[in-house]
Every structure is written in structure tokens, then in C-alpha cells.
Amino acid sequence: MKNNVKLQRVMRDKTQEELANAIGVSRQTIHAIERNKFVPSVQTALKLAGYFDLKVEELFELED
């Protein structure tokens, strides 16, 4: 699964720590998601999309 979490975070001038605190996960979780090392739970994906005011489909994309 591909995502543009890092792009959205950087565009809003937020650190991984700030984003993590805002959605209730660890900074390491954000780091792993951004590097495509971890696929977030549905709950975390929804929280991220809500934080960025995007649809989940705009933030995450299934790879072929």
C-alpha cells in the first residue's frame, strides 16, 4: 500500500511527533507508515485522513 502521509505532513509544516500526538499513536508508527514499512489499522487510517481533511482514498492507495 502506498501513501502520501509524509507529503501531507510536510505541506502542513508538522513534525512526526506532532502528527503522532494529534492522532494518538507513537512517532515511530508515523515513521513506519511514511516509509511504507507498516500498514495502519483502519482506525489509524481514518484518524490520519480526518486530521488532513482528506478521504482515506486520497491518502492511501493500493499497489497493483
C-alpha positions as CSV (number, residue, x, y, z in Angstrom):
1,M,0.0,0.0,0.0
2,K,1.3,3.4,-1.0
3,N,0.5,6.6,0.9
4,N,1.3,10.3,0.9
5,V,1.3,10.8,4.6
6,K,4.7,12.4,4.6
7,L,3.8,14.8,1.8
8,Q,0.7,15.9,3.6
9,R,2.5,16.3,6.9
10,V,5.4,18.3,5.4
11,M,2.9,20.6,3.5
12,R,1.4,21.4,6.8
13,D,4.8,22.0,8.5
14,K,4.2,19.4,11.2
15,T,6.7,17.0,12.7
16,Q,6.2,13.3,13.0
17,E,5.8,13.8,16.8
18,E,3.1,16.5,16.4
19,L,1.1,14.3,14.0
20,A,1.5,11.3,16.2
21,N,0.3,13.2,19.3
22,A,-2.7,14.6,17.3
23,I,-4.0,11.2,16.3
24,G,-2.9,9.2,19.4
25,V,-0.1,7.0,18.1
26,S,3.7,6.9,18.5
27,R,6.2,8.8,16.4
28,Q,7.6,5.5,15.4
29,T,4.3,4.5,14.0
30,I,4.2,7.6,11.8
31,H,7.7,7.0,10.7
32,A,6.9,3.4,9.7
33,I,3.8,4.4,7.9
34,E,5.6,7.1,5.9
35,R,8.4,4.6,4.9
36,N,5.8,2.0,3.8
37,K,7.1,-0.4,6.5
38,F,3.7,-0.6,8.3
39,V,0.1,-0.7,7.0
40,P,-2.0,1.2,9.6
41,S,-5.2,-0.1,11.1
42,V,-8.5,1.2,9.6
43,Q,-8.9,3.3,12.8
44,T,-5.5,4.9,12.3
45,A,-6.0,5.4,8.6
46,L,-9.3,7.1,9.3
47,K,-7.7,9.3,12.0
48,L,-5.0,10.4,9.6
49,A,-7.4,11.1,6.8
50,G,-9.5,13.2,9.3
51,Y,-6.5,15.1,10.5
52,F,-5.6,16.0,7.0
53,D,-9.2,16.6,6.0
54,L,-8.9,14.1,3.2
55,K,-10.7,10.9,2.2
56,V,-8.8,7.7,3.0
57,E,-8.6,7.0,-0.7
58,E,-6.8,10.3,-1.2
59,L,-4.2,9.4,1.5
60,F,-3.7,5.7,0.8
61,E,-3.6,3.7,-2.4
62,L,-3.4,0.0,-3.1
63,E,-0.5,-1.1,-5.2
64,D,-1.1,-3.2,-8.2
